[in-house]
Amino acid sequence: MAKSVMFLTFLLSLTLFNTFQLAQSYSSIISRRYDRKTFNVLDYGAIGDGSFDDSKAFKDAWKKTCNFFGAQATMEIPQGYTFLLQPIEFHGPCVSKKINFSINGNLIAPASPDEWDCKNDHCHQWIEFAHIDGLYIDGHGTLACLKRPRGVIISHSSNVHISNIMVKDSPNFQMSLEDSKWVTVKQLTITADGDSPNTDGIHIQRSQNVIVYNSNIRTGDDCVSIGDGSKFINISRISCGPGHGISIGSLGRHGTKETVEDVVVQDCTFRKTTNGVRIKTWQTKAVEIKNVMYNNIYGTSIKKPFVQLLCSKSFPCRDIFMNDINIRDENEEEEEEEEKKYHKSHHYHPYAECINVKGMSNGVMKPKLACLKSFA
């Protein structure tokens, strides 16, 4: 009899424990269900036919998304639609710790400048995300801005992740990252007409801890430009061209003291670009260039000089290090013949220029720079 009682007690305890586990699991499922919510712009009046102004529907959907009291809120822009948007701002701070902006449909701006609805007729950008912590912009949609200035701006935000979208045809910066930190940009396609000036692909300004990688950028200006106040910037695996390459600057305009530091550019490919990597400054005393390394750069060029280091006499560039630089003339067979004619023709252009530079070189150096001391 005692054994039977013990068995019944154990069975009852096991049943109660399993019931408690099931209750916990069900509670967790319910909690997750109500901790996340998706807000589809179609539910807020968006039409998506490419001609109806969907700006109000987007603003209403954003308000609900940003104010959702839960761990994750998603604003859904569905595939198969084209949404016409006036200049629009998606501002925080938001309640949720993670805000998903899912772009699978296409976004377009008004085609004519006269149709743009801007405050006091001043249009500084088309789409702006600002004051958001934990923003994830993702999807396979296209953002096309054919008129007016900058396309997409991320400002005063942190923990931002942007991936997979296409941005095209803004007459100014395609995407600008400003006053932000901890930003990751990957797998983007950015395009603009190759002859269009000031159409930088991604511009980084007054931002830190920014990573940009695995993206294709084709523009009429810099593929990536890095402006004042930026630090801890890592650019890698970018396919650039046409365009003006990847640049720091311009810095020091009107004698303004400006700083850019801890920038790494690596594993990038440049095709049909006017430049590769460069640092641009105005001729002032406000900017000093130092502690720069160029390592393992190789390819061909049709434009001379292939390497150009032109620095200020009053503030020379210092601590410049070059290692394994091999840039050849695309017309290699004509190179030696042209060198022979150096003293006979005033039309000759040198392969390298180096003025007011202090530094060292190592390994392969083609073309050679006389101003750098060799380790060899």
Secondary structure as GFF3:
##gff-version 3
##sequence-region A 1 376
A	DSSP	alpha_helix	2	35	.	.	.	ID=ss1
A	DSSP	beta_strand	36	40	.	.	.	ID=ss2
A	DSSP	three_ten_helix	41	44	.	.	.	ID=ss3
A	DSSP	beta_strand	49	53	.	.	.	ID=ss4
A	DSSP	alpha_helix	55	66	.	.	.	ID=ss5
A	DSSP	beta_strand	72	77	.	.	.	ID=ss6
A	DSSP	beta_strand	82	84	.	.	.	ID=ss7
A	DSSP	beta_strand	88	91	.	.	.	ID=ss8
A	DSSP	beta_strand	98	103	.	.	.	ID=ss9
A	DSSP	beta_strand	106	108	.	.	.	ID=ss10
A	DSSP	three_ten_helix	113	115	.	.	.	ID=ss11
A	DSSP	three_ten_helix	119	121	.	.	.	ID=ss12
A	DSSP	beta_strand	125	130	.	.	.	ID=ss13
A	DSSP	beta_strand	133	138	.	.	.	ID=ss14
A	DSSP	beta_strand	142	144	.	.	.	ID=ss15
A	DSSP	beta_strand	150	155	.	.	.	ID=ss16
A	DSSP	beta_strand	158	163	.	.	.	ID=ss17
A	DSSP	beta_strand	166	168	.	.	.	ID=ss18
A	DSSP	beta_strand	175	178	.	.	.	ID=ss19
A	DSSP	beta_strand	181	186	.	.	.	ID=ss20
A	DSSP	beta_strand	189	191	.	.	.	ID=ss21
A	DSSP	beta_strand	202	205	.	.	.	ID=ss22
A	DSSP	beta_strand	208	218	.	.	.	ID=ss23
A	DSSP	beta_strand	224	226	.	.	.	ID=ss24
A	DSSP	beta_strand	230	240	.	.	.	ID=ss25
A	DSSP	beta_strand	246	251	.	.	.	ID=ss26
A	DSSP	three_ten_helix	253	255	.	.	.	ID=ss27
A	DSSP	beta_strand	260	266	.	.	.	ID=ss28
A	DSSP	beta_strand	269	270	.	.	.	ID=ss29
A	DSSP	beta_strand	277	281	.	.	.	ID=ss30
A	DSSP	beta_strand	290	301	.	.	.	ID=ss31
A	DSSP	beta_strand	307	310	.	.	.	ID=ss32
A	DSSP	beta_strand	317	329	.	.	.	ID=ss33
A	DSSP	alpha_helix	332	340	.	.	.	ID=ss34
A	DSSP	beta_strand	352	355	.	.	.	ID=ss35
A	DSSP	beta_strand	357	366	.	.	.	ID=ss36
A	DSSP	beta_strand	372	374	.	.	.	ID=ss37
###
